[in-house]
Amino acid sequence: MNNTVDIWQWLVQQAPVVVVMGVAIYYLAKKLTKAEDDKDTLAKDVIRLTAIWEERLNDSKEADKEILNVLLQIKEIVQKNNR
């Protein structure tokens, strides 16, 4: 009986640590998911940029604007992740 009481007391003492660890894990999991989504978006933008660049061989002003737009999107993603 005394051992059971000691175990319960120890568990109650550890409860704040478990709560803090749970919050930290939740926060880090959200950041990881966001970073993966940003990485996927960046990869898609780079692929799109490469495709537009290849199509640009016909010197289209519209292609230049789209390339600039994609580059600006990539820049925003990179800057947002470096903060």
C-alpha positions as CSV (number, residue, x, y, z in Angstrom):
1,M,0.0,0.0,0.0
2,N,2.8,2.4,0.9
3,N,4.5,1.7,-2.5
4,T,1.3,2.5,-4.3
5,V,1.0,5.9,-2.5
6,D,4.6,6.7,-3.3
7,I,4.0,5.9,-7.0
8,W,0.9,8.1,-7.1
9,Q,2.7,11.0,-5.4
10,W,5.6,10.7,-7.9
11,L,3.1,10.6,-10.9
12,V,1.3,13.8,-9.5
13,Q,4.7,15.5,-9.2
14,Q,5.6,14.6,-12.8
15,A,2.2,15.9,-14.2
16,P,3.5,19.4,-14.9
17,V,6.5,18.0,-16.8
18,V,4.2,15.8,-18.9
19,V,2.0,18.8,-19.7
20,V,4.9,21.0,-20.7
21,M,6.4,18.2,-22.9
22,G,3.0,17.7,-24.5
23,V,2.7,21.4,-25.4
24,A,6.3,21.4,-26.8
25,I,5.6,18.4,-28.9
26,Y,2.4,19.9,-30.2
27,Y,4.1,23.2,-31.1
28,L,7.0,21.4,-32.8
29,A,4.7,19.1,-34.7
30,K,2.8,22.1,-36.1
31,K,6.1,23.9,-37.1
32,L,7.3,20.7,-38.8
33,T,4.0,20.4,-40.8
34,K,4.2,24.0,-41.8
35,A,7.9,23.6,-42.9
36,E,7.0,20.6,-45.0
37,D,4.1,22.4,-46.6
38,D,6.4,25.4,-47.4
39,K,9.1,23.1,-48.8
40,D,6.5,21.5,-51.1
41,T,5.3,24.9,-52.2
42,L,8.8,26.0,-52.9
43,A,9.6,22.9,-54.8
44,K,6.5,23.3,-57.0
45,D,7.4,27.0,-57.6
46,V,10.9,26.0,-58.7
47,I,9.5,23.4,-61.1
48,R,7.1,25.9,-62.5
49,L,9.8,28.5,-62.9
50,T,12.0,26.0,-64.7
51,A,9.1,25.1,-67.1
52,I,8.3,28.8,-67.8
53,W,12.0,29.5,-68.4
54,E,12.1,26.7,-71.0
55,E,9.0,28.1,-72.7
56,R,10.6,31.6,-72.6
57,L,12.7,30.8,-75.6
58,N,10.1,32.7,-77.7
59,D,10.9,36.0,-75.8
60,S,7.4,36.5,-74.5
61,K,6.8,39.5,-72.1
62,E,4.0,37.5,-70.5
63,A,6.5,34.7,-69.6
64,D,8.9,37.3,-68.1
65,K,6.1,38.6,-65.8
66,E,5.2,35.1,-64.7
67,I,8.9,34.3,-64.1
68,L,9.2,37.4,-62.0
69,N,6.0,36.5,-60.1
70,V,7.2,33.0,-59.3
71,L,10.6,34.3,-58.2
72,L,8.9,36.8,-55.9
73,Q,6.8,34.0,-54.4
74,I,10.0,31.9,-53.8
75,K,11.7,34.9,-52.2
76,E,8.7,35.4,-49.8
77,I,8.8,31.7,-48.8
78,V,12.5,31.8,-48.2
79,Q,12.4,35.0,-46.2
80,K,9.4,33.8,-44.1
81,N,11.3,30.6,-43.2
82,N,14.5,32.5,-42.3
83,R,12.7,34.5,-39.6
